[in-house]
Structure formats: structure tokens, C-alpha cells
Amino acid sequence: MTDTAKPLVKEDVLIEDLGEQTVLYNAEGKAIHVLNRTARLIWDLCDGEHSLQDMERALRASFAVPEGHDVCADIQRTLEELFSKELLQEAA
């Protein structure tokens, strides 16, 4: 995924909130993925409008991030995992 890509949640993903965690189900039953609060924020920003830089700003604004921590790398890993489980798509 490029820095300017804007990921989009696939329409067939089911979401269940379980307090501190969120469970995503691929409608075809191919994937189940559990999100913590940080990953949930990334997920919520996968609306086809937000870039990696937008997500980084949102995470830094919402969580105490240590100085020098590579937030973009964390976001990239999360997005790659969601793409690999076919929960996201590239926005058109």
C-alpha cells in the first residue's frame, strides 16, 4: 500500500463490538480478526477518504505515542494484515 492510498472496508464484513475489542468477520467465513482500540481507530478510518498520513495524525491525537515511535510502520502492518484477510480493498 502506498502512502497516498486510501483503504476502504469491504461491504461484506460483519462487525461485533466486545467492549475493549472488536471482532471482524469476513462474510464468506474466510477470516476472523480481533481489533484492539488502536486497530479499531485505524479500521474506522478505512473509509476511502483517509490516507496513511491522516491515520497517523489521528493515532497521535488519540493515544500517547512515545517520541520517535514509527506509527506509520504500525499502521502499515495493521493494514497489510487486514488486506491479507480480505477485509479491506483499495478505494476506487
MMTF fields as JSON, N, C-alpha, C and O atoms, coordinates in Angstrom:
{
  "mmtfVersion": "1.0.0",
  "mmtfProducer": "UNKNOWN",
  "numBonds": 367,
  "numAtoms": 368,
  "numGroups": 92,
  "numChains": 1,
  "numModels": 1,
  "chainsPerModel": [1],
  "groupsPerChain": [92],
  "chainIdList": ["A"],
  "bondAtomList": [4, 2, 8, 6, 12, 10, 16, 14, 20, 18, 24, 22, 28, 26, 32, 30, 36, 34, 40, 38, 44, 42, 48, 46, 52, 50, 56, 54, 60, 58, 64, 62, 68, 66, 72, 70, 76, 74, 80, 78, 84, 82, 88, 86, 92, 90, 96, 94, 100, 98, 104, 102, 108, 106, 112, 110, 116, 114, 120, 118, 124, 122, 128, 126, 132, 130, 136, 134, 140, 138, 144, 142, 148, 146, 152, 150, 156, 154, 160, 158, 164, 162, 168, 166, 172, 170, 176, 174, 180, 178, 184, 182, 188, 186, 192, 190, 196, 194, 200, 198, 204, 202, 208, 206, 212, 210, 216, 214, 220, 218, 224, 222, 228, 226, 232, 230, 236, 234, 240, 238, 244, 242, 248, 246, 252, 250, 256, 254, 260, 258, 264, 262, 268, 266, 272, 270, 276, 274, 280, 278, 284, 282, 288, 286, 292, 290, 296, 294, 300, 298, 304, 302, 308, 306, 312, 310, 316, 314, 320, 318, 324, 322, 328, 326, 332, 330, 336, 334, 340, 338, 344, 342, 348, 346, 352, 350, 356, 354, 360, 358, 364, 362],
  "bondOrderList": [1, 1, 1, 1, 1, 1, 1, 1, 1, 1, 1, 1, 1, 1, 1, 1, 1, 1, 1, 1, 1, 1, 1, 1, 1, 1, 1, 1, 1, 1, 1, 1, 1, 1, 1, 1, 1, 1, 1, 1, 1, 1, 1, 1, 1, 1, 1, 1, 1, 1, 1, 1, 1, 1, 1, 1, 1, 1, 1, 1, 1, 1, 1, 1, 1, 1, 1, 1, 1, 1, 1, 1, 1, 1, 1, 1, 1, 1, 1, 1, 1, 1, 1, 1, 1, 1, 1, 1, 1, 1, 1],
  "groupList": [{"groupName": "MET", "atomNameList": ["N", "CA", "C", "O"], "elementList": ["N", "C", "C", "O"], "formalChargeList": [0, 0, 0, 0], "bondAtomList": [1, 0, 2, 1, 3, 2], "bondOrderList": [1, 1, 2], "singleLetterCode": "M", "chemCompType": "L-PEPTIDE LINKING"}, {"groupName": "THR", "atomNameList": ["N", "CA", "C", "O"], "elementList": ["N", "C", "C", "O"], "formalChargeList": [0, 0, 0, 0], "bondAtomList": [1, 0, 2, 1, 3, 2], "bondOrderList": [1, 1, 2], "singleLetterCode": "T", "chemCompType": "L-PEPTIDE LINKING"}, {"groupName": "ASP", "atomNameList": ["N", "CA", "C", "O"], "elementList": ["N", "C", "C", "O"], "formalChargeList": [0, 0, 0, 0], "bondAtomList": [1, 0, 2, 1, 3, 2], "bondOrderList": [1, 1, 2], "singleLetterCode": "D", "chemCompType": "L-PEPTIDE LINKING"}, {"groupName": "ALA", "atomNameList": ["N", "CA", "C", "O"], "elementList": ["N", "C", "C", "O"], "formalChargeList": [0, 0, 0, 0], "bondAtomList": [1, 0, 2, 1, 3, 2], "bondOrderList": [1, 1, 2], "singleLetterCode": "A", "chemCompType": "L-PEPTIDE LINKING"}, {"groupName": "LYS", "atomNameList": ["N", "CA", "C", "O"], "elementList": ["N", "C", "C", "O"], "formalChargeList": [0, 0, 0, 0], "bondAtomList": [1, 0, 2, 1, 3, 2], "bondOrderList": [1, 1, 2], "singleLetterCode": "K", "chemCompType": "L-PEPTIDE LINKING"}, {"groupName": "PRO", "atomNameList": ["N", "CA", "C", "O"], "elementList": ["N", "C", "C", "O"], "formalChargeList": [0, 0, 0, 0], "bondAtomList": [1, 0, 2, 1, 3, 2], "bondOrderList": [1, 1, 2], "singleLetterCode": "P", "chemCompType": "L-PEPTIDE LINKING"}, {"groupName": "LEU", "atomNameList": ["N", "CA", "C", "O"], "elementList": ["N", "C", "C", "O"], "formalChargeList": [0, 0, 0, 0], "bondAtomList": [1, 0, 2, 1, 3, 2], "bondOrderList": [1, 1, 2], "singleLetterCode": "L", "chemCompType": "L-PEPTIDE LINKING"}, {"groupName": "VAL", "atomNameList": ["N", "CA", "C", "O"], "elementList": ["N", "C", "C", "O"], "formalChargeList": [0, 0, 0, 0], "bondAtomList": [1, 0, 2, 1, 3, 2], "bondOrderList": [1, 1, 2], "singleLetterCode": "V", "chemCompType": "L-PEPTIDE LINKING"}, {"groupName": "GLU", "atomNameList": ["N", "CA", "C", "O"], "elementList": ["N", "C", "C", "O"], "formalChargeList": [0, 0, 0, 0], "bondAtomList": [1, 0, 2, 1, 3, 2], "bondOrderList": [1, 1, 2], "singleLetterCode": "E", "chemCompType": "L-PEPTIDE LINKING"}, {"groupName": "ILE", "atomNameList": ["N", "CA", "C", "O"], "elementList": ["N", "C", "C", "O"], "formalChargeList": [0, 0, 0, 0], "bondAtomList": [1, 0, 2, 1, 3, 2], "bondOrderList": [1, 1, 2], "singleLetterCode": "I", "chemCompType": "L-PEPTIDE LINKING"}, {"groupName": "GLY", "atomNameList": ["N", "CA", "C", "O"], "elementList": ["N", "C", "C", "O"], "formalChargeList": [0, 0, 0, 0], "bondAtomList": [1, 0, 2, 1, 3, 2], "bondOrderList": [1, 1, 2], "singleLetterCode": "G", "chemCompType": "PEPTIDE LINKING"}, {"groupName": "GLN", "atomNameList": ["N", "CA", "C", "O"], "elementList": ["N", "C", "C", "O"], "formalChargeList": [0, 0, 0, 0], "bondAtomList": [1, 0, 2, 1, 3, 2], "bondOrderList": [1, 1, 2], "singleLetterCode": "Q", "chemCompType": "L-PEPTIDE LINKING"}, {"groupName": "TYR", "atomNameList": ["N", "CA", "C", "O"], "elementList": ["N", "C", "C", "O"], "formalChargeList": [0, 0, 0, 0], "bondAtomList": [1, 0, 2, 1, 3, 2], "bondOrderList": [1, 1, 2], "singleLetterCode": "Y", "chemCompType": "L-PEPTIDE LINKING"}, {"groupName": "ASN", "atomNameList": ["N", "CA", "C", "O"], "elementList": ["N", "C", "C", "O"], "formalChargeList": [0, 0, 0, 0], "bondAtomList": [1, 0, 2, 1, 3, 2], "bondOrderList": [1, 1, 2], "singleLetterCode": "N", "chemCompType": "L-PEPTIDE LINKING"}, {"groupName": "HIS", "atomNameList": ["N", "CA", "C", "O"], "elementList": ["N", "C", "C", "O"], "formalChargeList": [0, 0, 0, 0], "bondAtomList": [1, 0, 2, 1, 3, 2], "bondOrderList": [1, 1, 2], "singleLetterCode": "H", "chemCompType": "L-PEPTIDE LINKING"}, {"groupName": "ARG", "atomNameList": ["N", "CA", "C", "O"], "elementList": ["N", "C", "C", "O"], "formalChargeList": [0, 0, 0, 0], "bondAtomList": [1, 0, 2, 1, 3, 2], "bondOrderList": [1, 1, 2], "singleLetterCode": "R", "chemCompType": "L-PEPTIDE LINKING"}, {"groupName": "TRP", "atomNameList": ["N", "CA", "C", "O"], "elementList": ["N", "C", "C", "O"], "formalChargeList": [0, 0, 0, 0], "bondAtomList": [1, 0, 2, 1, 3, 2], "bondOrderList": [1, 1, 2], "singleLetterCode": "W", "chemCompType": "L-PEPTIDE LINKING"}, {"groupName": "CYS", "atomNameList": ["N", "CA", "C", "O"], "elementList": ["N", "C", "C", "O"], "formalChargeList": [0, 0, 0, 0], "bondAtomList": [1, 0, 2, 1, 3, 2], "bondOrderList": [1, 1, 2], "singleLetterCode": "C", "chemCompType": "L-PEPTIDE LINKING"}, {"groupName": "SER", "atomNameList": ["N", "CA", "C", "O"], "elementList": ["N", "C", "C", "O"], "formalChargeList": [0, 0, 0, 0], "bondAtomList": [1, 0, 2, 1, 3, 2], "bondOrderList": [1, 1, 2], "singleLetterCode": "S", "chemCompType": "L-PEPTIDE LINKING"}, {"groupName": "PHE", "atomNameList": ["N", "CA", "C", "O"], "elementList": ["N", "C", "C", "O"], "formalChargeList": [0, 0, 0, 0], "bondAtomList": [1, 0, 2, 1, 3, 2], "bondOrderList": [1, 1, 2], "singleLetterCode": "F", "chemCompType": "L-PEPTIDE LINKING"}],
  "groupTypeList": [0, 1, 2, 1, 3, 4, 5, 6, 7, 4, 8, 2, 7, 6, 9, 8, 2, 6, 10, 8, 11, 1, 7, 6, 12, 13, 3, 8, 10, 4, 3, 9, 14, 7, 6, 13, 15, 1, 3, 15, 6, 9, 16, 2, 6, 17, 2, 10, 8, 14, 18, 6, 11, 2, 0, 8, 15, 3, 6, 15, 3, 18, 19, 3, 7, 5, 8, 10, 14, 2, 7, 17, 3, 2, 9, 11, 15, 1, 6, 8, 8, 6, 19, 18, 4, 8, 6, 6, 11, 8, 3, 3],
  "groupIdList": [1, 2, 3, 4, 5, 6, 7, 8, 9, 10, 11, 12, 13, 14, 15, 16, 17, 18, 19, 20, 21, 22, 23, 24, 25, 26, 27, 28, 29, 30, 31, 32, 33, 34, 35, 36, 37, 38, 39, 40, 41, 42, 43, 44, 45, 46, 47, 48, 49, 50, 51, 52, 53, 54, 55, 56, 57, 58, 59, 60, 61, 62, 63, 64, 65, 66, 67, 68, 69, 70, 71, 72, 73, 74, 75, 76, 77, 78, 79, 80, 81, 82, 83, 84, 85, 86, 87, 88, 89, 90, 91, 92],
  "secStructList": [7, 7, 6, 6, 7, 7, 3, 3, 3, 7, 6, 6, 3, 3, 3, 3, 3, 3, 6, 6, 3, 3, 3, 3, 3, 3, 6, 6, 1, 1, 7, 3, 3, 3, 3, 7, 2, 2, 2, 2, 2, 2, 2, 2, 6, 6, 5, 6, 6, 7, 7, 2, 2, 2, 2, 2, 2, 2, 2, 2, 2, 2, 1, 7, 7, 7, 6, 6, 7, 7, 2, 2, 2, 2, 2, 2, 2, 2, 2, 2, 2, 2, 2, 2, 6, 6, 7, 3, 3, 3, 7, 7],
  "xCoordList": [0.845, 0.0, 0.886, 1.845, 0.57, 1.352, 0.888, -0.192, 1.725, 1.383, 0.142, -0.532, -0.166, -1.318, -2.576, -3.652, -2.452, -3.617, -4.606, -4.24, -5.857, -6.919, -7.758, -8.678, -7.439, -8.14, -9.615, -10.047, -10.37, -11.815, -12.264, -11.831, -13.132, -13.702, -14.576, -15.357, -14.439, -15.307, -16.716, -16.901, -17.689, -19.091, -19.573, -20.517, -18.937, -19.435, -18.807, -18.904, -18.167, -17.532, -18.529, -19.146, -18.671, -19.55, -18.701, -17.573, -19.241, -18.509, -19.286, -20.501, -18.547, -19.16, -18.259, -17.094, -18.805, -18.058, -18.188, -19.283, -17.03, -16.998, -16.276, -15.324, -16.728, -16.089, -14.794, -14.802, -13.673, -12.356, -11.865, -10.868, -12.548, -12.13, -13.284, -14.457, -12.903, -13.876, -13.51, -12.339, -14.516, -14.284, -14.846, -15.984, -14.017, -14.42, -14.577, -13.738, -15.66, -15.911, -16.015, -16.783, -15.257, -15.417, -16.705, -16.869, -17.621, -18.938, -18.857, -19.761, -17.8, -17.635, -17.069, -16.858, -16.824, -16.31, -14.838, -14.345, -14.135, -12.722, -11.83, -10.689, -12.318, -11.437, -12.192, -13.331, -11.518, -11.961, -10.749, -9.636, -10.972, -9.847, -10.31, -11.374, -9.517, -9.84, -9.015, -7.797, -9.686, -9.03, -8.993, -9.97, -7.85, -7.793, -8.237, -8.637, -8.171, -8.649, -7.88, -8.468, -6.581, -5.762, -6.124, -6.333, -6.194, -6.545, -7.972, -8.265, -8.853, -10.235, -10.263, -11.03, -9.442, -9.385, -8.901, -9.454, -7.886, -7.405, -8.543, -8.789, -9.229, -10.359, -11.41, -11.895, -11.76, -12.779, -12.361, -13.209, -11.052, -10.553, -10.419, -10.043, -10.721, -10.672, -12.004, -12.786, -12.228, -13.482, -13.274, -14.185, -12.07, -11.767, -11.419, -11.168, -11.399, -11.108, -9.801, -9.229, -9.318, -8.148, -6.903, -6.937, -5.81, -4.521, -3.762, -4.212, -2.615, -1.743, -1.364, -1.335, -1.079, -0.715, -1.894, -1.707, -3.096, -4.289, -4.449, -4.77, -4.221, -4.339, -3.282, -3.567, -2.065, -1.001, -1.382, -1.217, -1.882, -2.292, -3.381, -3.346, -4.346, -5.443, -4.937, -5.373, -4.014, -3.479, -2.672, -2.793, -1.859, -1.061, -1.953, -1.621, -3.077, -4.004, -4.8, -5.231, -4.994, -5.849, -5.107, -5.695, -3.821, -3.053, -1.724, -1.203, -1.182, 0.141, 1.181, 1.414, 1.799, 2.786, 4.173, 4.441, 5.058, 6.418, 7.139, 6.957, 7.935, 8.729, 9.588, 10.233, 9.592, 10.413, 9.807, 10.403, 8.637, 7.996, 7.469, 6.851, 7.706, 7.28, 5.833, 5.56, 4.925, 3.497, 3.09, 2.259, 3.674, 3.324, 3.615, 2.841, 4.705, 5.031, 3.984, 3.601, 3.522, 2.478, 1.177, 0.516, 0.818, -0.404, -0.276, -1.208, 0.874, 1.115, 0.952, 0.324, 1.51, 1.38, -0.088, -0.547, -0.804, -2.221, -2.998, -3.807, -2.764, -3.467, -3.112, -3.986, -1.845, -1.431, -2.144, -2.564, -2.276, -2.977, -4.45, -4.998, -5.083, -6.493, -6.688, -7.659, -5.778, -5.841, -5.643, -6.342, -4.7, -4.412, -5.603, -5.773, -6.423, -7.616, -8.836, -9.961, -8.592, -9.642, -10.761, -11.938, -10.367, -11.323, -11.347, -12.283, -10.303, -10.176, -9.968, -9.602, -10.22, -9.941, -9.398, -9.549, -8.771, -8.3, -9.513, -10.375, -9.589, -10.668, -10.5, -9.381, -11.605, -11.563, -11.218, -11.141],
  "yCoordList": [-1.176, 0.0, 1.233, 1.315, 2.178, 3.406, 4.381, 4.23, 5.389, 6.391, 7.19, 7.724, 7.273, 8.064, 7.224, 7.772, 5.893, 5.02, 5.298, 5.694, 5.077, 5.292, 4.026, 3.828, 3.159, 1.872, 2.039, 3.037, 1.016, 1.03, -0.323, -1.37, -0.289, -1.501, -2.174, -1.514, -3.5, -4.242, -4.277, -4.327, -4.249, -4.186, -5.437, -5.372, -6.58, -7.833, -8.212, -9.361, -7.249, -7.511, -7.229, -6.164, -8.206, -8.048, -7.624, -8.09, -6.748, -6.19, -6.467, -6.283, -6.919, -7.13, -6.511, -6.886, -5.562, -4.921, -5.749, -6.152, -5.998, -6.78, -5.994, -6.487, -4.794, -3.958, -3.367, -2.486, -3.845, -3.32, -3.835, -3.339, -4.814, -5.392, -5.388, -5.327, -5.456, -5.542, -6.749, -6.964, -7.54, -8.709, -8.431, -7.987, -8.704, -8.566, -9.947, -10.824, -10.138, -11.41, -11.156, -10.298, -11.887, -11.876, -12.634, -13.754, -12.051, -12.653, -14.038, -14.851, -14.315, -15.625, -16.634, -17.797, -16.196, -17.075, -17.393, -18.339, -16.61, -16.868, -16.252, -16.684, -15.265, -14.578, -14.072, -13.616, -14.17, -13.542, -12.78, -13.306, -11.54, -10.738, -9.925, -9.306, -9.928, -9.187, -7.908, -7.938, -6.791, -5.491, -4.959, -5.068, -4.381, -3.643, -2.204, -1.901, -1.334, 0.044, 0.788, 1.537, 0.582, 1.26, 0.786, 1.597, -0.524, -1.071, -0.684, -0.494, -0.569, -0.159, 1.26, 1.544, 2.141, 3.5, 3.463, 4.154, 2.672, 2.527, 2.003, 2.532, 0.976, 0.402, 1.466, 1.557, 2.27, 3.3, 4.333, 4.958, 4.508, 5.48, 4.883, 5.584, 3.611, 2.953, 3.166, 2.237, 4.412, 4.808, 5.29, 5.847, 5.075, 5.533, 7.0, 7.523, 7.667, 9.107, 9.429, 10.497, 8.512, 8.786, 8.054, 6.859, 8.801, 8.238, 7.764, 7.951, 7.154, 6.712, 7.889, 7.749, 9.033, 10.215, 10.708, 11.15, 10.632, 11.006, 10.091, 10.539, 8.808, 7.835, 8.078, 7.976, 8.398, 8.69, 9.885, 9.837, 10.944, 12.123, 11.77, 12.224, 10.961, 10.561, 9.73, 9.925, 8.8, 7.979, 8.815, 8.647, 9.708, 10.567, 11.48, 11.79, 11.906, 12.77, 11.991, 12.561, 10.69, 9.887, 9.087, 8.709, 8.824, 7.978, 8.633, 9.444, 8.277, 8.758, 7.933, 6.768, 8.542, 7.853, 8.32, 9.522, 7.389, 7.773, 8.529, 8.229, 9.485, 10.261, 9.314, 8.416, 9.518, 8.717, 7.387, 6.668, 7.044, 5.779, 5.871, 6.87, 4.842, 4.818, 4.35, 3.171, 5.286, 4.996, 4.5, 3.6, 5.089, 4.684, 3.21, 2.533, 2.703, 1.277, 0.411, -0.632, 0.828, 0.087, 0.084, -0.948, 1.233, 1.339, 0.46, -0.259, 0.523, -0.269, -1.768, -2.483, -2.238, -3.655, -4.029, -5.088, -3.159, -3.416, -3.483, -4.391, -2.539, -2.532, -3.755, -4.351, -4.127, -5.311, -6.564, -7.413, -6.67, -7.816, -7.817, -8.863, -6.656, -6.564, -6.846, -7.499, -6.361, -6.669, -8.169, -8.763, -8.776, -10.201, -11.077, -12.167, -10.607, -11.347, -10.955, -11.361, -10.16, -9.724, -8.957, -9.114, -8.123, -7.287, -5.858, -5.102, -5.499, -4.159, -4.279, -5.329, -3.151, -3.012, -1.616, -0.728, -1.419, -0.092, 0.714, 0.19, 1.98, 2.848, 3.114, 3.25, 3.185, 3.419, 4.85, 5.218],
  "zCoordList": [0.0, 0.0, 0.0, 0.768, -0.849, -0.913, 0.16, 0.732, 0.424, 1.437, 1.081, 1.962, -0.217, -0.647, -0.844, -1.083, -0.748, -0.896, 0.227, 1.333, -0.097, 0.88, 0.968, 0.173, 1.946, 2.045, 2.373, 2.95, 1.979, 2.147, 2.685, 2.203, 3.683, 4.263, 3.213, 2.528, 3.092, 2.177, 2.761, 3.977, 1.883, 2.311, 3.027, 3.815, 2.763, 3.318, 4.659, 5.09, 5.317, 6.612, 7.733, 7.787, 8.623, 9.782, 10.975, 11.139, 11.8, 12.933, 14.21, 14.272, 15.242, 16.554, 17.613, 17.746, 18.364, 19.444, 20.71, 21.102, 21.35, 22.588, 23.68, 24.284, 23.923, 24.94, 24.436, 23.576, 24.966, 24.597, 23.245, 22.719, 22.689, 21.418, 20.429, 20.798, 19.15, 18.075, 17.231, 16.919, 16.861, 16.027, 14.64, 14.487, 13.63, 12.237, 11.639, 11.844, 10.895, 10.229, 8.732, 8.298, 7.955, 6.517, 6.244, 6.726, 5.483, 5.263, 4.639, 4.826, 3.907, 3.297, 4.294, 3.949, 5.518, 6.547, 6.418, 7.033, 5.624, 5.4, 6.466, 6.635, 7.181, 8.114, 9.326, 9.239, 10.456, 11.695, 12.198, 12.222, 12.599, 13.072, 14.274, 14.238, 15.328, 16.543, 16.57, 16.39, 16.794, 16.84, 18.266, 19.006, 18.643, 19.909, 19.615, 18.491, 20.595, 20.413, 19.323, 18.543, 19.272, 18.277, 16.87, 15.968, 16.694, 15.383, 14.991, 13.81, 15.978, 15.681, 15.113, 14.193, 15.65, 15.107, 13.658, 12.801, 13.386, 12.01, 11.134, 10.05, 11.599, 10.862, 10.552, 9.425, 11.555, 11.37, 10.326, 9.69, 10.153, 9.174, 7.772, 6.832, 7.633, 6.318, 5.6, 5.398, 5.226, 4.594, 3.165, 2.552, 2.636, 1.284, 1.206, 0.12, 2.337, 2.387, 3.094, 2.878, 3.944, 4.784, 4.285, 3.99, 4.2, 3.795, 5.039, 6.169, 4.804, 5.893, 6.796, 8.019, 6.205, 6.994, 7.834, 8.968, 7.285, 8.054, 9.266, 10.367, 9.037, 10.121, 11.192, 12.385, 10.766, 11.729, 12.599, 13.818, 11.994, 12.768, 13.775, 14.919, 13.35, 14.239, 15.411, 16.546, 15.142, 16.231, 17.21, 18.424, 16.691, 17.575, 18.419, 19.564, 17.856, 18.59, 19.641, 20.643, 19.412, 20.286, 21.345, 22.359, 21.123, 22.03, 22.377, 21.611, 23.532, 23.935, 23.182, 23.505, 22.184, 21.353, 21.769, 21.779, 22.113, 22.512, 21.388, 20.208, 21.765, 20.81, 19.983, 20.523, 18.69, 17.797, 17.377, 16.575, 17.9, 17.526, 16.096, 15.728, 15.293, 13.896, 13.794, 13.573, 13.957, 13.919, 12.534, 12.413, 11.491, 10.125, 9.888, 9.21, 10.427, 10.268, 10.959, 10.431, 12.126, 12.838, 12.04, 11.921, 11.5, 10.697, 9.458, 9.098, 8.815, 7.607, 7.895, 7.114, 9.003, 9.371, 9.614, 9.186, 10.294, 10.554, 9.251, 9.058, 8.36, 7.075, 6.235, 5.606, 6.224, 5.466, 5.98, 5.194, 7.293, 7.883, 7.469, 7.12, 7.507, 7.123, 5.641, 5.259, 4.802, 3.372, 3.135, 2.314, 3.845, 3.641, 4.022, 3.475, 4.952, 5.362, 4.535, 4.828, 3.498, 2.566, 3.259, 2.935, 4.224, 4.94, 4.402, 4.661, 3.648, 3.06, 1.557, 1.029, 0.891, -0.528, -0.78, 0.058, -1.925, -2.305, -2.759, -3.465, -2.361, -2.808, -4.302, -4.798, -4.998, -6.452, -6.773, -7.945]
}
